[in-house]
Amino acid sequence: MSEDAVEYWFRSKTLPWNDEIEDFLDDMGVETVEQLKFITKDQWDGLFSTEKKVVQLTAGMVYDKYLNEAVDLKKCATELHLKPAAAASLKKTPAKKAPHKDDGSSLKMDSFGFTVMKVIKTKEQKKQEKKEFNRKRKAEEQLEGGVDLSDDDEEEVKALLENYSL
């Protein structure tokens, strides 16, 4: 018997699961939850006759709601008889590539729970960056070229170099 599935079903419906119930279902040949529908109302009530009144009422409601309907024989199958060739005939499709270039870092970042975002800068931001880069380059040329600077200019150039490194 598929005890795990049937036991889980019993417990999910707040019904007790014990050796007596397991033995009865095993004697009846119940292997799936769907096969519980073959049990009559009297047999079902007998399973819970020694339980408290609340459990008996719950069992009656569970029977009326879930087991008092037609049996679906497809759900009673304990094994699926598939041919091995059927599984082999499934196409193995390669993973779809992203429409953008990706060096693989997005997959690495996704595994850590991060989202990869591309920052798009405005024209103003690009102009500001270019201006700062040119200012830094000019300061480096002045330092390398040996241009005499006043103490104020030299400190400004050093501050720029410290803030913006290549």
Solvent accessible surface area in square Angstrom, and as a share of the most:
residue,aa,sasa,rsa
1,M,61,0.27
2,S,52,0.33
3,E,72,0.32
4,D,119,0.62
5,A,48,0.37
6,V,0,0.00
7,E,47,0.21
8,Y,159,0.60
9,W,30,0.10
10,F,0,0.00
11,R,131,0.48
12,S,58,0.38
13,K,45,0.19
14,T,106,0.61
15,L,5,0.03
16,P,37,0.23
17,W,31,0.11
18,N,57,0.29
19,D,106,0.55
20,E,99,0.44
21,I,1,0.00
22,E,39,0.17
23,D,83,0.43
24,F,55,0.23
25,L,0,0.00
26,D,83,0.43
27,D,124,0.64
28,M,81,0.36
29,G,44,0.43
30,V,6,0.03
31,E,69,0.31
32,T,21,0.12
33,V,42,0.24
34,E,16,0.07
35,Q,34,0.15
36,L,0,0.00
37,K,32,0.14
38,F,116,0.48
39,I,2,0.01
40,T,74,0.43
41,K,74,0.31
42,D,119,0.62
43,Q,65,0.29
44,W,0,0.00
45,D,62,0.32
46,G,41,0.39
47,L,11,0.05
48,F,1,0.01
49,S,70,0.45
50,T,111,0.65
51,E,49,0.22
52,K,161,0.68
53,K,136,0.58
54,V,109,0.63
55,V,34,0.20
56,Q,58,0.26
57,L,105,0.52
58,T,35,0.20
59,A,1,0.01
60,G,14,0.13
61,M,142,0.63
62,V,11,0.06
63,Y,18,0.07
64,D,86,0.45
65,K,141,0.60
66,Y,78,0.30
67,L,5,0.03
68,N,101,0.52
69,E,102,0.46
70,A,92,0.71
71,V,42,0.24
72,D,58,0.30
73,L,128,0.64
74,K,176,0.74
75,K,128,0.54
76,C,15,0.09
77,A,53,0.41
78,T,78,0.45
79,E,114,0.51
80,L,143,0.71
81,H,164,0.73
82,L,139,0.69
83,K,154,0.65
84,P,119,0.75
85,A,72,0.56
86,A,53,0.41
87,A,70,0.54
88,A,86,0.66
89,S,86,0.55
90,L,131,0.65
91,K,184,0.78
92,K,195,0.82
93,T,112,0.65
94,P,118,0.74
95,A,96,0.74
96,K,197,0.84
97,K,190,0.80
98,A,49,0.38
99,P,142,0.89
100,H,115,0.52
101,K,199,0.84
102,D,64,0.33
103,D,124,0.64
104,G,23,0.22
105,S,45,0.29
106,S,23,0.15
107,L,130,0.65
108,K,131,0.56
109,M,78,0.35
110,D,82,0.43
111,S,88,0.57
112,F,151,0.63
113,G,69,0.66
114,F,118,0.49
115,T,108,0.63
116,V,78,0.45
117,M,156,0.70
118,K,178,0.75
119,V,118,0.68
120,I,146,0.74
121,K,83,0.35
122,T,81,0.47
123,K,165,0.70
124,E,120,0.54
125,Q,94,0.42
126,K,118,0.50
127,K,137,0.58
128,Q,82,0.37
129,E,85,0.38
130,K,136,0.57
131,K,122,0.52
132,E,40,0.18
133,F,99,0.41
134,N,58,0.30
135,R,104,0.38
136,K,9,0.04
137,R,118,0.43
138,K,124,0.53
139,A,4,0.03
140,E,47,0.21
141,E,101,0.45
142,Q,49,0.22
143,L,74,0.37
144,E,150,0.67
145,G,60,0.57
146,G,57,0.55
147,V,84,0.48
148,D,139,0.72
149,L,44,0.22
150,S,64,0.42
151,D,109,0.57
152,D,114,0.59
153,D,65,0.34
154,E,62,0.28
155,E,117,0.52
156,E,106,0.47
157,V,11,0.06
158,K,102,0.43
159,A,47,0.36
160,L,25,0.13
161,L,48,0.24
162,E,145,0.65
163,N,110,0.57
164,Y,85,0.32
165,S,97,0.63
166,L,165,0.82
